[in-house]
Structures are given as structure tokens and as C-alpha cells.
Amino acid sequence: MDGHVIALNAGSSSIKFALFARTTRLAGGTAELVGTSRRLTIHDRTGATTLHQDWPATDQPFHTDALEKILDWERTTFPTTPIVATGHRVVHGGTTYDRPVRLDTLTLQVLETLIPLAPLHQPHNLAGIRAAQAAWPTIPHVACFDTAFHRTHPFVNDVFALPRALYDEGVRRYGFHGLSYEYVSQRLAKIAPADASGRLVIAHLGNGASMCAIANGKSVASSMGFTALDGLPMGTRCGQLDPGVVLYLIEQKGLSAKTVTDMLYRDSGLKGLSGLSHDMRILEAAGTQEAEDAIAYFVFRIRRELGGLAASLNGLDTIAFCGGIGENAWRVRERVLENMDWLGITLDPTANREGPPERRISTPTSRVSVHIIPTDEEAMIAQHTRDVIADK
């Protein structure tokens, strides 16, 4: 298929995007709110900044305004090659969508019903889709779901011990970050096929954080559950929590459901524990007991989850780190893998601290291979989009 594909990841105050010619990333960037202004930053395929533009807010919604700027840039930069399809990251596909789909009116209506399952992401994903459909009304738009990769879970890794009727209604473990896991597992299969073919755990560690157990390229267990709150503590999200705490906050503390929701999504995790920041770089430099406590808990939960995921795989052959923290915070990786000889992991301290972005960081004699693989969700979105359009 000739022409370019643009991959979009729309949030509440930003749109990340990347432009692809087949499998080649041509450029990418971010449109974002900065105070009362709006900003567009473009990077070429080497990562060098080629455009940095601020403009005042207009009467248009942010997503509409931002996509107009992105479209102006694209038409100016690549005037002879059209965009032939747009791929969108959508966090939640529910039980309906286990693979990317071409968007239409009915699809959007179904995705609207899933907003309560991902209130921090889904509304903004959909707002980005509608703005993109207005910007590119004549080309196909494809939804790529973070939950789809995990629809291969066996029943025991998908269910809660609640009345069975709730499971049948869709109250189950969906798992998230699926586009990242899919990209990293495919990339690992190219650079280290023997490692990718075994029992693999990927740790996607960033402002959003989760882990996934993969066997034969298929997800069998994930740390995230019904919503993107479960599992590991994150930048501002709590991670695993006794549901009795929520009942206590509502019944005994008198907090409203909205107040508790805001607390769990926006004021917990690393930010809540440290009382300082959600940014690991700031916490590592802070030197306060609260910051150290937040990091220590983050590390502890990763180690605990690693043991559980290894058990779900009946052993472990390979670990891969990705995400902003997973790729860049060598101290966190070192602490996570410390004294893991019992699991077959021997870390190479030098390789862990320095080297190319994509590298093996376990020793040659380590029974379990450990890799850093920078994730690229936009590349996965572009690949899925071309595949869906090619099938039509």
C-alpha cells in the first residue's frame, strides 16, 4: 500500500504521533497543552528536533486544534505523498475486540460504553479519533487496543472470585499495555529468537507500569486487571489495593466515589507515597526518606510480581524491560534483579549501567536472559493499521 500511515495516541492534554512509510518511521512528535498555550514539537527519524512551535489557545477543542497543526506540518513536509490511513491507540476494547478494527459509527458507540473501565484514557482516545476523522475524513481509521493482546489469557488468569454472572457481564482481568508487549515480544524474536521462544516476562515500567507473562508469543497473565489501576504502583496510580480500603474511604471517611477515584488515579503511586513527584528521576535525586520509601515499594512490587508471573509460566527463560523507567533507570533494574540467583538471573552490572538503548544486560552464564528493548507502540499501531486496511 503506497502512501503514509499516521499513528496517533491521544491523551487529555497531548497527542503523540508518528508518521510511517511502510515500516520506516519518518518523523514523530507531540502536540500538547503548555499552560494557556499549545505546542507542537516534531522529531525526525534520528530523534533530532526539527520543529518547535507554540501558539495561543483558540476557541476550538484542543484535539481539533492540535490535529490541524499536525496536518499542516504533514502537508508542508510531505506534499507529494498522502496519508492513506490513520491508526489510533485505544486503551480498552472490552470483550468485544480482540484485534484491531476499522472504525465506524457502531464501533465508536461500543467504545463509548467502555469509558467507565478506563476513565483516565478512553474519553481522550475517542476525542482524538473524532478530531482525526474530521481532519482526514476520506481515509480509513483503525482502532488498536491495549487490551487485545491479553485476550489469550486462560480462565484462571482472567477471572475474579466474584459471582460468575459478573464475569459473564465483562467484569474480568483485561490487562493493558498490550501494544507495547506485542512490539517488544516481536522485536525480541528478531534479535534473540531463542530467548523469545521461551517463557518470557516483560516489565513495562513508566508513569503507567505493568508486567506480562508471555508463552509462545501469547499473553498468559498480566499484573493489570479490570482497570488500569491494578498491579504495580505507578506514577500517580495506586496499583494493587485491598478493596476494603475503598469501602473504608467511602463508608468511614465519607469520601465520594469521585474523590476516591481522583485519589487512586491521580494522587497515589510514586507521587502519593513520596509526597513529591511521580518522576523517578526526581525521586532518585531527592534524598528524602519518603522518596526512598516510594522507590523501595515500587521495586518490591516488581520483584513480587516477577515471582508470580514466573510461577504462571512454570519457570522463566527471559526478562525484557521497556518503558521510560524500564529503559533508563539502571538503579531500579539493579535493585529489581538483586539476589535473584535463585530464579536463574545474574545481572551484568556494567551492561546494566551503560550501552546502546537495546542490549542484553545479563551475564553470558545467566540461565535467564535479561534484555532492555525500547518499546515503540506507534510502530505497532502503524503495522496493525496497514494489516487491517490490506485485508479490506
N, C-alpha and C positions, 0 to 999 in steps of 0.2 A: 504494500500500500504506500503510494507516494504521498508526500506532504508530512507536516509535523503533527505530533501529538503533544498536548499540554496537560500536565498533571497538576491538580490543584488540591490543596489541603487547607480548608477554610476554618479558622477559629473565630473567637468572638471579636478580637481586635487585630487580627493578622490573617493574611493569605500567603501561604508558602506555595511556590510554583516552580516548575521546571519544564523546559521545552526540549523535546527529543526528536531526532531524525532517526527513525527505527530504534536501534538500541543505543545510539550515541546521544549523550546529554550535550546540548548546545549551550545552554545557559540556564540560570535559575535565579531565584531571589525571593524577596519578601515585601509585601505591601503591609504597612502597619500603622496603627494609631500611635502618635507620639504627642502626648499632652493634648492640645486642641488642634494640632496639625496632623497631616498624613504624610507618610514617607514611603518611597519606592526605592529599593536597593536591588541592583542586578549584579550577578557574578557570572563571569564566563566559565568555560569548562575547566579552567585551571584553578578556579576559585578567586581570581582577581576581580576586584570591584570595577565595573565598567559604567555604572550609573548610580548616583546618589541624589535623589530629588525629593524635596519637601514641597508640599502645597497646603494651603489653608483648607479647612473643612468646608464642604458645601452643604446644600440642603438635601443632597442625595444620601441614602443609606451608605454606610462605609463600604460594604461589599460591592455595591454597584459602582461607586466612585473609584474604588481600587482597581476593579477589573477593567474599567475604561482606560485607566492609565497603563495597565499591563497590555491591553490590546493596542493602544497607541504605540507603545515601545515595540511590540512584536511586528506590527505592520511597517514601522520605520526601519527596523533592523533586518527583517527578512521579507522584503517587499514582493519577491517573486515566488515564495513558497507558502502556500496556505496552511492553516491549521485544519486538519481533516477530522479530528476527534478530540474530545476532552474527557479525561479521566478524573474522577473525584474520590478522595478518601472519605468514606462514611464509616463512622465508628461502629454502629450497630446495625446488623442485618437480621437480628432475631432468629427464629427457627425457619423463617421463610427462605432466606437467601444463604446458600452455602457456597456460592461462587459469584464472581462479578456479573452484573446485569446491565443491559441497556436501559436507560431511564426513560420512563414515560409517565403519564398522569397517574396511572394506577400505582406504579412503583413509588412515586413520591407520596401518595396517600398512605401506603403501607408504612413507609419510613417515618412519616409524621407520628404514627401511633407508637413508635418506639422511643420517642423523646423522653418519657419518664425513666427509661432504662439507662440513658446516657445524657442527663440534663446539662452536663458541662460541655458537651461536644455536639450532639446530634442537631440541636437547633441551628448552630452556626454552620455545620456541614450543609444543611439544607438551604440556608440563606445563601451560601456560596454557590450552590447548584443553581438556584433560581437566578442569581445575578449573572452567572456564566451562560445560562440559557438565553438570557436577554442580550448578552454581549455577542454570543455566537449562536444565533437562532436556527441556522440551517445545517449544522453539523451534529452528529450523534454525540451524546453524553453518556458516560458509563460510570456506574457506582461500583467501587471496590471496597469491600467490607473488612474491617479489622477482626470481626468475629468469624468470618467464613472459614479461615484456616483451622479453627478448633472444632468444626462440626464432625470431625472424625473421632472425638472422644468416646471411649466406651461408657456405658451407662453409669458405672460406679464413679467415674470421674466427672460426670455431668449433673448428678442429682444431689439435692439436699434431702435430709431426713425429715421432710415435711409431708403432709397428706399428699398422696400420689396425684390427686386431681390438680394440684398446683403445678406439678411437673408437666402434666399434660397441657396445662394452660400456657406454659412457657417459662415458669419460674425454675431456672436451672443455671448451671455454670456455662457461661458463654465464652469467656476468655477474650482477651483483646491483644492489641499489638500484632495481630496476625500478619499484616503486610510486612512488618519488619522481620518476623520469624521466617516467613516464606522467602524473603530476599536473602537473609543470612544463610539459611539452610541450602538454598540453591548456589549461593556463592561458595560455600564450603565444599559443596560437591564438585565444583570446578577446580579449586586449589588444593583440596585434600580429600579426594573421593573415598579413600578408605576410612577416614575419620567421619565423614558424613553418612556413611552407610551403616554405622553402628548406633549405639544408644547415646543420644545427644541431648544435652540441656543447653538452652540459650538463655542468657540473662540480659534482658533489655533494661538497662539502668539509666534513667534520666529523670526529668521532672515527673514524668509518668514512669513507673517501674513495674516490671513483672518478669516472670520466668516461665519457661515452657519445656516440657519433656517431649522429645520427638523420636519416633522409631520408624525407620524406612521412609523418612520424609514426611510422616504424618504426625500431627499433634495428638498426643495421648493424655496429656494433663497440663493444666495451666494454673498459675498461682492466683489469677484473677477469676472472679465468679460471675454473679448475676449482673453486677455493675462494675465499673472501673475503679471501685473503692477497695476491693478485696486484695488480700495477699500482702505484698511488701509495702512498707511505708514509702511514701513518695514525697515529692517536693512540698505539696500542700495537702495531700490526701492521706487519710489515716492508715490505710491498709487493713489487715485482719483485725477484727474487733468483735468482742463478745456482744451479741445483740442485746443482752441485758443492759449494757451501758446506754444504748439508745433509749430503752424503756425508762431507765432511771432518769436520764436527762429530761425526758418529756413528762414523766409522772411525778418525779420528786423535785426536780429543779424548775419545773414549769416552763421549759423552753418549747417554743413552737416547732413544728416539723420543719418549717423553712429555716429557722435559726440553727437547728441541728444539722440540716443539710448543708448550709453555708459553712458551719464549723468543720464538718467531716471532709468537705471537698476543698475548702479554701484556706482554712486556718489550722490544719493539723499537719501530720507528717513531719518532715525536717523543720519546716517553718514553726510549727506549733511546739515541737519538743525543744528547739533551740531558743525560741523567742527572738530569733534574729533574722533568719533568711531561709529560703528554700534552695539556695545556690550552694552546691557542695564546695566550690572554690572559696566562697566567703567563710563557710563553716570551718574548713581546714586551716584557714589563716587566722581565725578569730582568737583561738587560745582560751576560750571560756569553758567552764565545766559543762554548761548547758549545750554548747556546740559539740563538745566531745561526746556527751551522752547521746545526742541525736545521731551522730555518726556511728557510735558503738551499737545502737539499736538497729540501725539500717543494716550494718554488717551482720549482726546476729541473725536477723530475719532472713537474709540471703543465705547464710550458712544452713539455717534450719530448713529452708525451702529446698535447698540443693539436696539435702539428705532425703527428704520426702520424695522429690522427683526422681532421684536415683532408685529409690525403692519401687516407684511405679514402673520403672523400666527394667526391673530385675538386674540392676547393675548400671555401670556408667563407662562410656568409652571416650567421650569428647565433651568439652565445655566451650562455648563461644560467648564472648562479651560484646555487647553493642550498646548504642545509645550514648548520650553525652557524658554520663559518669562512667559507664562501662568502657568506653573507648579512651577516655582521657584521665581518669582518676586512678593513677597507678597505686596509690596508697590504699585505696578501697579494695582494689583487686588483690593486693598483697595480704590485707587483713582477712578477706574472704577465704583465701586459699591457704592461710597459715595452718600448719599442723594437720593437713589433710592427707597425710601419707596413708592413713587407714583406708581412704577411699581410692588410693592409687594415684594421687596428684602430687607431683613435685614441681614446684614453680622455679623458673629460671629468673632470679632477681634482676639481672641485667637486662634481659629481653623484656621483662615486665615494665621496666622504667623507661626504656628508650628503644627506638627503632622505627621502621615505617608504620604508617597507620594500620596496615593489615599485616599481622605477623603471628607466629606461634610463640607462646611465652612459657611453655612447659619445657622441662629438660628433655634431651633425647631419650633418656631412660624412663621417663614418667610413663606409667601404664595408661593413664588418662591424658589425652592431648588437650591442651588449652590454647585457644586462639582469641585474638581480637579481630573482629571483622566489622568495619564501619557499615552501618546499615544505610539503605537507600530506598525508602518507601516510595518516593516519586518514581524511581526506575521500575519498581514492581507495578505501580499503578499504570505506567505507560505500557508495560508489557501486556498486562491484562486487557487494557483498552484496545490495543491492536488485535489481540486474540479474539475479543468479543466482536469487533467490527468485521474481522475477516470471516467469522462464522455466518455472517448475515448474507 
